[in-house]
Every structure is written in structure tokens, then in C-alpha cells.
Amino acid sequence: PGNPSPYAIMRSTLPQKSDGSYKVDGQKSYNDLLRAVAFGWKYPEDVTRQVLDRAVKDGSIGDGIRGIHAAYLRGYLIRNRRKEIAVALDINNNEPAYLMGRVLAYGDYLQYQSNKPHPVTKSLSALYLREVSFYPGVCMPHIVRKIQYYCQKLDRKAKNLAVYYYRDYNDIMSRLPSDGWPQKFTREEQALFITGFYQQQKEFFSRGKKADEAEADV
């Protein structure tokens, strides 16, 4: 959703009990967000923290980032941080945290491609999303090594495909700062990281869907 309602955002974000009731009182957060949307104010930092926590939790258990959370974080970056964030994947966005999110999405996709026809038991993002969103300096070297392994594995199965994806991956890596990974993300960088990851995953999904449709038409 491009412009989710405050009610929908909070309902999808706040932790719920088995009976559907909320574990915490979200009325204040909801009221703060409602006023921000109504009057064009900045989004509440407390709500942003809750959305980030929920997005990371969902991604870490393999559910993926929800579109409603990605839409909120994009709005937060635009309204609160004055960033220019496209609706879909922006290959010209050189924000380091955004690029790092794309790298993790490439890791997921290369893992999937290199394991075909066998299913992936646990994706790279399920293993690392929570940790890397807080401490990228610790986790990104491990992710990069995993990606190199998946590329080598894919190269043995489908060399042309491996070259194609590795070229794009190397282009992203070449635009990252040369002075090493940041040790910790700020809240703004967390939002950029999740946005880059989500948008790159959506692009891969769209690319795969088009390939399946083309194959079905043959």
C-alpha cells in the first residue's frame, strides 16, 4: 500500500496476544501518528522504532518485510529526513545503508538460485536480518562471504546466470564506501537498509514472475 492508514500501520505493528488483543497499549502511538498524518507533521520516532522492530522481526522469522511497513519507512525517510526515496527500486540511490540492504537481498536471491531445485531451509536474511540491522560491521563480512560461496556454486550450475547476477552485485559493492562497514546503524540508516532490502526483493520477485509468464507462453 502506498499510503496506509494510521490504524492499519499500528494494527500490523503492535504485538498481539492469541485472542487478538494487544500486548501493549498503542493508543498514544496511534494518536500521535494520526495527528502527524492529519497535520503534515513529522512521523513520531516512537512509532518508527516500533515499525522497524516489527519489520526486522518478521524478516528474521522468514515472513519477509510487509509492504505496509516498507511504505511507512519510505514516508518516514521523506518526511522526517528529507530523503528522495522512489516507490520502487532505485538503482541510482547511493546511500550506503540502502546499498547494503540490496546486498542482503542479492544474497537471498543467489542462495535461492544456487540451491535450485532444492528448497532453501533458512534464507540468508532470516539468519542475519536482525543482527545486521543493528550491527552491520559485524555481520556484513559474513554475508559477503556467503554470497561469494553462492556465486561459485551457481557458476558450476549455470555460468551465464552466475556472471549476470555477480556483475550487478559487484556494481553495488563498488559504490559502497571503501573505508569499511559502519559498526552500527542510526535509525535513519536502519530505515534505509530495510527499504533497500525490500525494494530489491520486490524487483527480484517481479523479474521472476515475468520470466515464469514468458515461459508459460512458449
Disulfide bonds with the S-S distance in Angstrom:
none
